[in-house]
């Protein structure tokens, strides 16, 4: 089963934009960092522009955040790239002739809704700045470890 990495890839794009404000960032250079293709990056960036989280000018490799990183939540980013797609998905192809097969999905739905609500509430408390700060903390630790070797 394939799972979506759109959220983590989009956060990756936004962090690159935030920490490289003075540098040129083409979709090709961003794609290289993510290990994907520039077309996929352009699709993500288009969704960010539509959600008013990012601005860019065609032909110029200088994207920017539309507002400060501390005002952009993980939920904002998730909604931009996934829309109303739930985090957890029911299997709708179970055997309708099986008592469990026909009812288990309905039994799970309420719990999945509760998990979705809780996850969205938590995602709304995590900002892009929190993620950037965590990134800098990790790179600082890594640099200190390398300097001590």
Beta strands, then each sheet from edge to edge (+ up, - down):
strand 1: 54-55
strand 2: 64-65
sheet 1: 1+ 2-
end
